Amino acid sequence: MRPAEFTTEAIISAGQELHAAGRAVTGFAIRQKVGGGNPARLKQVWEEHVSSQSVTKAEPVAELPVEVADEVAAVSKALTERLATLAVELNDKAVRTAERRVAEIIRTAGEQREFAERELADAAQTVDDLESQLEEARATASGLEKLLADVQAVSQAQAVELAQIRERLALTVQAAKAAAEEHAAELGCLNAGFGAERSRYQSELAGQKKAFQDIVTERDAARAELASVKAKAEAAVQMHQEQRKQAAAEASRVAERLTKAHAERDGARKEAATAREEAAQLRGQVEALQAQAADLMRALAPRK
């Protein structure tokens, strides 16, 4: 058997408050007052309380005294008319008592009918309240379902956008990798050319030094040919300077190419980092939307 949810004292207190407010004390009225419970049980508890407070007075049964009965028996023959009169009076009293009891029964039936009508009115009001709450719950559920559909649509759109960004990121990474490889190859070629040019310059410089030493030796041995040797030496020095200028210009061009390659490589790295950050932000947004959709699904599950 299910235990009582509300105590007898609480039910009696609610009934007394309704009675003091001039309202009909019905099972549904008490149920609204205490916040729940079985209306039949609530009404039964209240009626038991009311019955315990009222004192029932039983009507005494009219009986003839013993002396009167003996006297009637003794003088029955002489008092036949008197007995007939008494019989009529008793019959009249019985009829009046019966009529009074019938009127009481009719009055009680009317009160019970009014009470039943009040119970029915309270029940109808309760049903109307429940229907209103049900409509509100349905409206709320419809709004939540619409919100869930919107969230799912936004989540799907962002998932598509994230896929496109991933694809662009992959293409950017591939392009950056290819550019880096190309720059590395170009840098290797430049380094190789620069090394070959430097080797050639060093070889020529060594040859020129050796020639100059030979000229100095020849100067000591042949002063007569000093003028021609000086002319040759000056020509060799001028050619050496021109070669040094050409090597410096070539080195400057190689440095400019290296700087340009480094700048392009840094730009590709920055673009790749920016694309990664955008992808991370979109991934966070998608995860947040998925969590919100899961919360909405859990909120709608009990109502369904």
Buried (B, 14 or more C-beta within 10 A) or exposed (E): EEEEEBEEEBBBBBBEBBEEEEBBBBBBBBBBBBEEBBBEBBBEBBEEBEEEEEEEEEEEEEEEEEEEEEEBEEEEEEBEEEBEEBEEEEEEEEEEEEEEEEEEEEEEEEEEEEBEEBBEBBBEEBEEEEEEEEEEEEEEBEEBBEBBEEBBEBBEEBBEBBEEBBEEBEEBBEEBEEBBEEBEEBBEEBEEEBEEBEEEBEEBBEEBEEBBEEBEEBBEEEEEEEEEBEEBBEEBEEEBEEBEEEBEEBBEEBEEBBEEBEEBBEEBEEBBEEBBEBBEEBBEBBEEBBEBBEEBEEEBEEEE
